[in-house]
Amino acid sequence: MQEGIFLIKTLLFSSLYPNSKQPRHGIFVENRLRQLLKSRQVETKVVAPIASFPLKFGPFKRYAELDPVPQRELLNQIDVYHPRYTVIPKIGHNLTPKRMAAAALLVIREIINNGFDFDVIDAHYFFPDGVAASIIAKELNKPLAITARGTDINLFADYKTSGAMIKNAAEHSSTIICVADSLRQKLIAKGVNADKISVLRNGVDNTIFYQLAEDEREDLKQKLNMLGLTVLAVGNLSKVKGFDLLLDAIAKLSDVKLVIVGEGEEKETLKRKADALNLYKRVKFVTNINQNELCEYYNAADVLALSSVREGMPNVVLESIACGTPVVATNVGGVSEVLNENCGIIIQNRDLNELVAAIKETLGGKFNRNSVAAIGAENSWSQTTQGQLDIFNMIKGKKA
């Protein structure tokens, strides 16, 4: 280890983190952490709170689905704790940070008492997680780094109460990391000190997401039943991801298939819409696949479509171009920071006809897959990892 570099102990805090029942939930947070741990300069434990509600039926059954997740588990050799905090659906939104913090503090004090006295809290997602982490940091007198990731700033920061909580947490943090410059600009516009904000984009693990040879790609199209022109969409099946618009677009594109990879509360609604549009033979829903399998889907697809209403820095865009697959995306979050005219098309107005035209143009052979993959290969994790190390070492130095 180089002189002047210290072993840093961090406590990663976020409800957006995988668990044994949801292996892809918040996987972008886990991916960044795993790359950081490869530096061998950081030791980490994770506290990933899980929401709980006494009623387990009807609209509340989703809370019961996570009951089997243990209070503590080892995921990819990382020690992960899952304290439960009680939520009040729909009406208790602004109470969530305090409830989350109270439940997590019990576990965190135990972690400290057992010998892991960390140097910094590494929190992800400003609301409610970052606000809860701010409460915890004050209680324990610990430095705090908060990463802004998307909807936390693009939506919750605009609400009066949660926006005030976010600004307060930002002011009391040691540093703020944004995954896109668009988020940095919005925080500055909200009055947050620009000097404490760094932009560290998500990266891509090029040992997992990479371009396959053309003959392998053809074999994959056969294996995955993606023969013919195929559009791929990947993400949480929620309203904000805008899959409904994409289904409308596919309905206007005869002989084009759509594969949707993801799980979420809108799944059954989207399936019903696909049936109503008479797309049941052309739309396939895929769930529970690992990262290596996802790489295969990217390679087999002819285009990735992102039709989101809001985003931070969408990992699916980075992963797709790393595999050589061009992207059609709405102009949200940090999309314009990674897509250019050589690897994708950005739709400015989130308009159905624009989306249809962009998909048609891409399927018509506008992009060279080798050129797209070369651009994607530039988005490695190395700069992000070094940026985190610099930030955490600075915080530890000030603490000392």
Disulfide bonds with the S-S distance in Angstrom:
none
